[in-house]
Amino acid sequence: MKQRKPHFLLFIFPKLMKRSSYYLLCIIGLFLLIGLLTTISPTYRFSSQTISDWTKKIESSTFIYMFGMENKAFQQMYPEEQKIPSLSSAVLHLATSIKPNDPRSLLGNELPGFAIFDNNILIAGEGTDYTNLPIESSPPLEEVLKDRDAVVDEKTKEADKENESEKKGTLTTGDKKVVFIYNTHNTESFLPNLPGETDPDKAYDKKVNVTKVSDRFSKTLQEQGIGSEVNKKDIMEILNQRGWQYPNSYQASRQVVQEAFANNKDIKYVFDIHRDASGREHTTTEIGGKSYARIAIVVGEDYASYEKNLAFATKFHYMLEKAYPGLSRGVITKKGKSTNGVFNQDLSENAILLEIGGVGNNLEELYRSADALANVFGDYYWDAEKVNN
């Protein structure tokens, strides 16, 4: 046995050396790969967002099935009527975003305007259907930044001075600003305030615009005892300074919202207020003999926690509908390549986007709706505070 031992070592040693060399090369290769991924230009890196964009194309049932292959407990969650995911279909969907069993995924990319059917009407308000969903225009930034001679008539100026709030709040948040209001598309204006202009794609102005609606909403909230803050930063000017285009608006406003949260820990609710590009016939209603600009509540679906925002939007819609029948156009969810799909709502579970009126509404109608919105939110807020307490 003692004579065979050296021969045994001579036989094993080269194999150990060979295997160790493989391990060493793998470790060196791993470090080189990590070094490459962390030093290359950010444009070419694999970010968590990139991986998220890939995996969100895969249906959730596929992940449940894969987990069930390793953990039998997950098999109980897999729907009985659901067929086993096809590997070829999953690969096709991941590579092309086309679902073999959903023609919308192909037609939406090929037919102009068809992508609107990626939006979902969760709750339809009176008269709301797929033919009159809110229109999210995307004009050239140069058109948005043009100087225009907008006007405000005397009647509207008086309405701006005298708030028509239905009730004064006895409760108060004190010095706390619990509501943050901003306008991603802050120069969205209205044709009645732009003499001679009839093109909805040119309804933009630096002074007379949707920010006036935000100010009115905030003013009425204050009368409800609810402290609010209206962002005054010019998002369009931020785009211009950075050389960005109009589709980058939410990227610019995201930083505004993040700064607001960093500077004010009391913020509980966030409203991004817009105006629709649809015609007056879709955005106007009469309540109690007075004309109001209708309100569409929009929630993005392209982030993990959107269902919490959806719950807030749903309850708010029903409260609006009860107090002002016909004012709400409903709750609409948006996702996919044709829209932003997040709208900064991932920063707060109580963040929603409001389309108040459209290009054909006048400020008097918009102010009535802003007051109604604040009145209903006042009830919502104080009811929620009672539950929390």
Buried (B, 14 or more C-beta within 10 A) or exposed (E): EEEEEEEEEEEEEEEEEEEEEEEEEEEEEEEEEEEEEEEEEEEEEEEEEEEEEEEBBBBEBBEBBEBBEEEEEBEEEBEEEEEEBEEEBBEBBEEEBBBEEEEBBBEBBEEEEBBBBBBBBBBBBEBBEEEBBBBBBBBEBEEBBEEBEBEBEEEBEEBBEEBBBEEEBEEEBEEBBBBBBBBBBBBBBBBBBBEEBEEBEBBBBBEBBBBBBBBBBBBBBBBBBBBBBBBEBBBBBBBBEEEBBBEBBBBBBBEBBEEBEEEBEBBBBBBBBBBBBBBBEBBBBEBEEEBBBBBBBBBBBBBEEBEBBBEBBBBBBEBBBEBBEBBBBBBBBBBBEBBBBBBBBBBBBBBBBBBBBBBBBBBBBBBBBBBBBBBBBBBBBBEBBEEEE
